Amino acid sequence: MDTVPVTITINGAERTASVEPRTLLVHYIREHLRLTGTHIGCDTTSCGACTVLLDGTPIKSCTMFAVQANGRSVTTVEGLGSPTHLHPIQEGFYAKHGLQCGYCTPGMMLVAKALLDRNPDPTELEIREAISGNLCRCTGYVNIVRAVEHAADAMRQAASEPAVAGGN
Amino acid sequence: MATTAQPEIGGYGKSVRRKEDPRFLQGKGTYIDDVVLPDMLHMDIVRSPYAHARILKIDPSAALATPGVLAVITGKDLEAAGLAWMPTLMSDTQMVLPVEKVVYQAQEVAAVIATDRYTAADGVLGVDVDYEPLPAVVDPFKALEPGSPLVRPDKGKDTNHIWHWEAGDKAATDKVFAEADVVVEQDLYIPRIHVASIETCGCVASVDPISGKLTIWMTTQAPHAIRTVFSLVSGIPEHKIRVISPDIGGGFGGKVPVYPGYVIAVVAALTTGKPVKWIEDRSENLQADSFARDYHIHAELAATKEGKIRGMRVKTLADHGAADAAANPSKFPAGLFSICTGSYDMEAAHVEVDAAYTTKPPGGVAYRCSFRVTEAVHTIERLVDRLAGRLGIDPAELRYQNFIPKEAFPYHSPTGWEYDSGDYKLALDTALEQIGYADLRKEQAEKRARGELMGIGISTFTEIVGAGPSHTFDILGIKMFDSAEIRVHPTGSAIVRIGVQTQGQGHETTFAQIVADELGLPVDNIVVEHGDTDTAPYGLGTYASRSTPTAGAATAVAARKIREKARHIAAHLLECNPDDLEWVDHTFRVKGVPDKAKSMTEIAFAAYTNHPQGMEAGLEAVNYYDPPNLTFPFGAYVCVVDIDPGTGVVKIRRFLAIDDCGTVINPMIVEGQVHGGLTMGMAPSLLEEITYDEDGNMQGGTLMDYLLPTSMETPSWESDRTCTPSPHHPFGAKGVGESPTVGAPPAIANAVVDALSHLGVTHIDIPITPWKVHKLLVEAGVAR
């Protein structure tokens, strides 16, 4: 089958791969870019394991073609933090036991990021609504809510403190 | 002895952060679909649209003409290799690929091997199968009627009946019932459900062209047992099979069985000489993988007019689908269903279960439940509430009146179990006090007077886990011990390998904590490995809440063997008699001279550099732990619901779980297990059910129809614990993962029935959907 080049800025770096037009975005990310933190759980946009941020908005990459994301910017879990500096959301999930098997976790953290980017101080209900398109079979959600609250507190605190630069 | 600040030991009772989390948080786990090998091929499966049909012809020519499709495998190909059938874990047989007929919708019919997953899916469309439909057998009661179409003529019997099983004393039970003042009876259907772990099943099979060694990465909860089964079925020597269970995206029982896809992928790898990957999609997972439950129960309770329970009688029909593909211990075809007398002392009980074949997918495995305990607990807890309603006694009061008293442990139940320990009164006291039971009852009375629907439900369950003692428990003849192997390195760090396998339970952390506490080494210096049959000691895997009771015990015993050797090394270093040493604060100290001491780190170094002459060097131990008994966790749960009289929607306002799982290794992880288990208890209570139409078509084979709880339906669980250690477990632990799944459904059902009891409602089968509730409200004339 013919292929087409698809260029996506993924986690800040521009990447190009030639893929069939029918290639789903999630397969493009997982198999062509080899970023396997984005998972697949249902094929019907129901579970959210494949959630990534497209220009900052959470989308389910199992029901979008890679060509539809051409020229756009995608954030996956690999773009959240680094091994030495976890993102506050990752730190929140770690501290509050917001994950068990870990399969839904990347998607959960990305919807949490989108939430906190637009609403730094969400209520429990707002957090529950934000993650309601993402299924978790292990945690019962309570600790995920706590994790997001923990992250929100940390991020607000960091934002309120003056930046400490090297020569200051 | 003053030393510099030591790193935290992080032993029993410490909420140590999970060692597995950093890789998951960064998207660096290795789940099955993340395994990629050079030249790997992909497999996709052709499935039956019919529940029951004769296969007339399979024509793969269009598939084989598709560029990139390399092979199509059918039942005839497997038959030639003697692999068209495989054993189930219950010693039944199941088709890998059919030769003559299909017996459930979505059954595997052929497999397409191609260069990539999209091409394999194209190939599936190119396999033309001619079927002659046969009558579906959907209702298990009708399946047992004379003249029913036979699902499994290969069995050589003129019936769809599979087995009959009994526990308890029938004559004694009948006598109690004949004498009883009061008998309540109830039909209950515990519906067919699916674990639907967010990761589906799959595997990568690869054969080394030089050594001939077969490596199978697969989503399995029991890698060693799978290796043995593969070896026995295929004839490949067991040392030439390596099963690796990588990171698993949830198991819950659904990843215990061997599914046809695994076997076909292995055949494909052997025939093509290349690695073959097979990954289910969600619909395949829901439609064809093993289901859970599907028990049709008729249960009775006999009591005095004052409310003392005297006996229990249960008759059950189990719908197993097209094969008995459960994963129970072999002597227990109905699992541990005979735990159904629960937390209550009674004179006699008798339980009967019959199993039937139908044209539905084979099963039934657990759904985060140790071998049919959910069915048992739902039965007794609903019956107790029925009895309370009949006698006009508060359901909490009736429970207090009938609890096995704590002095009565070890308690011998009328169905033959020896409960290890329990304090049911303390658990219920704690629950009622924390939730404010008296105030809730007052509030309910006020609301009821205003026409509002509020209910309070209680469940005081007893679990039975930790299978199990080898005299009684085996799967396919393999005894259900479990194992651990510990090596302490010279500089005082250690590696632990265990026979069980984690699917999110946190074994890499909790098993390290066991060793940390037993040996006095910091938890950060202990690494836990599991899931690889080439390196881990033999074990039966993780399900049925057995990891901590079995492999956890093995880990503690192995560690204590090491500690005993360490005592001798310490004595050598301190130039004293080993008997003069005591283990205090994770250190060997000379009795009466506590400053003369040796830490495990010092001892470990000596084990490799300065060990006593005549003693073996090194510091390691293995233990295969054969538990003397099962463990019996328990709990008291209270659920408060509000029901919308306009829609029939049940809202869980509060849910408090008091669990007692004995000694706790990591409270944070236990709380997480309870939250997750409660959610999987709520799911089949309010949302999930698999149903079939009269032609055997599954209704709802996607997550758009099969409703997993989201964050919106799931309440903010409240939980706490009491602690009654197991007297026979090395550190008193009992297991916890499934208690909440088992205990929650009756608390929820009892709460809903309680909310509607003044309308004459005495029972509602789960799932308690808005439609069912609204229908009752309409019938009672109170729907708004």
Interface residues (C-beta under 8 A of the other chain):
Chain A: E20 R22 T23 H27 R30 R34 L35 T36 G37 T38 H39 I40 G41 C42 D43 T44 S46 C47 A49 T76 V77 E78 L80 G81 P83 L86 Q90 F93 Y94 A95 H97 L99 Q100 C101 G102 Y103 C104 T105 P106 M109 E124 I127 R128 E129 I131 S132 G133 N134 L135 C136 R137 C138 T139 G140 Y141 V142 N143 I144 V145
Chain B: R17 R18 E20 D21 P22 R23 F24 L25 Q26 G27 K28 G29 Y31 D33 D34 V36 R117 Y118 V195 A196 S197 I198 E199 T200 D247 I248 G249 G250 F252 D281 R282 S283 Q503 G504 Q505 G506 M668 I669 E671 G672 H675 G676 G677 L678 T679 M680 T702 L703 M704 L708 T710 S711 M712 T714 S716 W717
